[in-house]
Amino acid sequence: MHTSLDLGVTTLFRDATKQNLMSSLKTTSDWERFKQIDRNARAAEQQEKDTFDRDKADLLAKAREELINEAGSKTFEHPTPLGTDRFNKTTIDAEARRRVEQAHETRLIKIREDEGLAYAKLKQDIRAREQARELPSNEFNRVNDRRDGQDRRMQRQ
């Protein structure tokens, strides 16, 4: 079950990842890729919010219908307690609202998680490129080791 707390945690993680990544961005292509990830995520979030606001009434009606169908279906697990109203309008409305808002928050969390993964992939690509750049220098230093005798046979740290 996702809550607004989960949404806050994913937002906090995404912001920390962005802040950490900014110090690694050195080329214009890295900055462009960073900005593109940010633009795509903002657009996806805005589209989700607009769609949710536009279709909220339809989503609530559909959720109410599903809840009414669930309430009207026979349950073979245990009998309904005497005096229990499974068709209580306020309970059904509250549960429908909760389900619709939870589905919306789940989609927002997914968008933010995908954005965080895209930033992590960018960081991984930058790190791989930097390691490839340092490899020839490290190999040259290893080959041109000027130590004598037994010291040469011992690995340098």
C-alpha positions as CSV (number, residue, x, y, z in Angstrom):
1,M,0.0,0.0,0.0
2,H,1.5,3.3,-1.1
3,T,0.9,6.5,0.8
4,S,1.9,10.1,0.5
5,L,4.9,9.2,2.7
6,D,6.2,6.9,0.0
7,L,5.7,9.7,-2.5
8,G,7.7,12.0,-0.2
9,V,10.5,9.5,0.2
10,T,10.9,8.9,-3.5
11,T,10.9,12.6,-4.1
12,L,13.6,13.0,-1.5
13,F,15.7,10.2,-3.0
14,R,15.3,11.7,-6.5
15,D,16.4,15.1,-5.3
16,A,19.4,13.7,-3.5
17,T,20.4,11.7,-6.6
18,K,20.1,14.8,-8.8
19,Q,22.3,16.8,-6.3
20,N,24.9,14.1,-6.2
21,L,24.9,13.8,-10.0
22,M,25.4,17.5,-10.7
23,S,29.0,17.4,-9.5
24,S,29.8,14.7,-12.0
25,L,28.4,16.5,-15.1
26,K,31.3,17.9,-17.0
27,T,30.4,17.8,-20.7
28,T,27.6,19.5,-22.6
29,S,26.2,16.2,-23.7
30,D,26.0,15.1,-20.0
31,W,24.2,18.3,-19.1
32,E,21.8,17.9,-22.1
33,R,21.0,14.3,-21.1
34,F,20.4,15.4,-17.5
35,K,18.1,18.2,-18.6
36,Q,16.3,15.8,-21.0
37,I,15.6,13.4,-18.1
38,D,14.3,16.2,-16.0
39,R,12.1,17.6,-18.8
40,N,10.7,14.1,-19.5
41,A,9.9,13.4,-15.9
42,R,8.3,16.8,-15.4
43,A,6.2,16.3,-18.5
44,A,5.1,12.8,-17.4
45,E,4.2,14.1,-13.9
46,Q,2.2,17.0,-15.3
47,Q,0.4,14.7,-17.8
48,E,-0.5,12.3,-15.0
49,K,-1.8,15.2,-12.8
50,D,-3.8,16.7,-15.7
51,T,-5.2,13.3,-16.6
52,F,-6.1,12.6,-13.0
53,D,-7.9,15.9,-12.6
54,R,-9.7,15.5,-15.9
55,D,-10.8,11.9,-15.3
56,K,-11.3,11.9,-11.6
57,A,-15.1,11.8,-11.7
58,D,-15.1,8.9,-14.2
59,L,-12.5,7.0,-12.1
60,L,-14.5,7.5,-8.9
61,A,-17.7,6.3,-10.7
62,K,-15.9,3.2,-11.9
63,A,-14.4,2.5,-8.5
64,R,-17.9,2.9,-6.8
65,E,-19.3,0.5,-9.3
66,E,-16.6,-2.1,-8.6
67,L,-17.2,-1.7,-4.8
68,I,-20.9,-2.1,-5.2
69,N,-20.4,-5.2,-7.3
70,E,-18.0,-6.6,-4.6
71,A,-20.5,-5.7,-1.9
72,G,-23.3,-7.5,-3.8
73,S,-21.4,-10.6,-4.6
74,K,-21.7,-13.7,-2.4
75,T,-18.9,-14.4,-0.1
76,F,-18.4,-18.1,0.8
77,E,-15.8,-17.3,3.4
78,H,-18.1,-16.3,6.3
79,P,-21.6,-14.9,6.7
80,T,-22.1,-11.2,6.9
81,P,-22.8,-10.2,10.5
82,L,-26.4,-9.4,11.3
83,G,-27.2,-5.7,10.8
84,T,-24.2,-4.9,8.6
85,D,-24.9,-2.7,5.6
86,R,-22.6,-3.6,2.8
87,F,-24.2,-0.9,0.6
88,N,-23.4,2.1,2.9
89,K,-23.0,5.1,0.5
90,T,-20.5,7.0,2.6
91,T,-18.3,4.0,3.2
92,I,-18.4,3.1,-0.5
93,D,-17.6,6.7,-1.5
94,A,-14.7,7.0,0.9
95,E,-13.2,3.6,-0.2
96,A,-13.6,4.6,-3.9
97,R,-11.9,7.9,-3.2
98,R,-9.1,6.2,-1.4
99,R,-8.5,3.6,-4.1
100,V,-8.5,6.3,-6.9
101,E,-6.1,8.5,-5.0
102,Q,-3.8,5.6,-4.1
103,A,-3.7,4.5,-7.8
104,H,-2.7,8.1,-8.7
105,E,0.0,8.2,-6.1
106,T,1.3,4.9,-7.3
107,R,1.7,6.2,-10.8
108,L,3.5,9.3,-9.6
109,I,5.8,7.2,-7.5
110,K,6.6,5.1,-10.6
111,I,7.4,8.2,-12.6
112,R,9.8,9.4,-9.9
113,E,11.4,6.0,-9.5
114,D,12.0,5.8,-13.3
115,E,13.5,9.3,-13.2
116,G,15.9,8.2,-10.4
117,L,16.9,5.1,-12.4
118,A,17.6,7.3,-15.4
119,Y,19.9,9.5,-13.3
120,A,21.6,6.5,-11.9
121,K,22.2,5.2,-15.4
122,L,23.7,8.6,-16.4
123,K,26.0,8.5,-13.4
124,Q,27.1,4.9,-14.3
125,D,27.9,6.0,-17.9
126,I,29.9,9.0,-16.7
127,R,31.8,6.8,-14.3
128,A,32.6,4.2,-17.0
129,R,33.8,6.9,-19.3
130,E,36.1,8.3,-16.7
131,Q,37.5,4.9,-15.9
132,A,38.2,4.3,-19.6
133,R,40.0,7.7,-19.7
134,E,42.3,6.7,-16.7
135,L,43.1,3.2,-17.9
136,P,46.0,4.1,-20.3
137,S,47.7,6.2,-17.7
138,N,47.4,3.4,-15.1
139,E,48.8,0.8,-17.5
140,F,51.7,3.1,-18.4
141,N,52.6,3.6,-14.8
142,R,52.4,-0.2,-14.1
143,V,54.6,-1.1,-17.0
144,N,57.2,1.6,-16.3
145,D,57.9,0.5,-12.7
146,R,61.5,1.3,-11.9
147,R,61.9,-0.6,-8.7
148,D,64.8,-3.0,-8.3
149,G,64.9,-6.8,-7.7
150,Q,62.5,-8.2,-5.2
151,D,60.6,-4.9,-4.8
152,R,59.5,-5.2,-8.5
153,R,57.8,-8.6,-7.9
154,M,55.6,-7.1,-5.2
155,Q,52.3,-5.5,-6.3
156,R,51.9,-1.8,-5.7
157,Q,48.7,-0.6,-4.0
